[in-house]
Amino acid sequence: MTTVVLDATLRSKLNGLAEQVELCDESGETLGYCVPVAEYTRLLYASIKIPFSEEEIASRMAEKGGRSLAEILADLEKQ
């Protein structure tokens, strides 16, 4: 991702970026959209599909067994 640093003039045109802003060129052609960080994060997480139901997750969390992190690390060090 490219980072663009805004000067005070351009930043003031964004009105604090409290809502989505459409970015256009001189002819009015839309170049893209700029969204506040909170909205970007919300949209990003909204697009993620969890492949497990709530019941499956609860069932797996309730299962006993497995290995401790120390045991896993010890096995990895042996390799």
JODAUR-V861323 format. One record per residue. NEAR is the number of other ideal C-beta (glycine too) atoms within 12 Angstrom. D_LAST is the distance of its C-alpha to the last C-alpha in Angstrom with 2 decimals. Layout:
NEAR_D_LAST / NEAR_D_LAST
//
This chain:
4_36.92 / 5_39.77 / 5_41.23 / 12_45.00 / 8_46.63 / 16_50.00 / 10_53.08 / 9_55.46 / 8_57.81 / 15_55.32 / 15_53.70 / 11_57.13 / 16_57.64 / 22_54.61 / 13_56.45 / 12_53.50 / 21_51.44 / 13_52.34 / 14_52.27 / 19_51.21 / 22_52.85 / 16_53.72 / 20_53.43 / 14_56.11 / 10_57.37 / 7_61.00 / 7_62.16 / 9_60.71 / 10_57.83 / 13_54.86 / 13_51.83 / 14_49.54 / 17_49.22 / 25_47.93 / 20_46.96 / 18_46.37 / 12_42.80 / 14_43.34 / 18_44.68 / 17_41.89 / 13_39.29 / 14_41.34 / 15_41.61 / 12_37.92 / 12_36.93 / 11_39.84 / 10_38.42 / 10_35.11 / 8_35.21 / 11_33.09 / 7_32.28 / 12_32.62 / 11_35.84 / 10_36.43 / 10_36.54 / 13_33.12 / 13_31.61 / 11_33.48 / 12_32.41 / 14_28.67 / 12_29.10 / 10_30.94 / 10_28.29 / 7_26.76 / 8_23.30 / 10_19.87 / 11_17.22 / 10_17.60 / 10_15.85 / 10_14.77 / 13_13.11 / 13_11.30 / 12_10.19 / 12_9.18 / 12_6.92 / 11_5.42 / 9_5.45 / 8_3.82 / 7_0.00
//
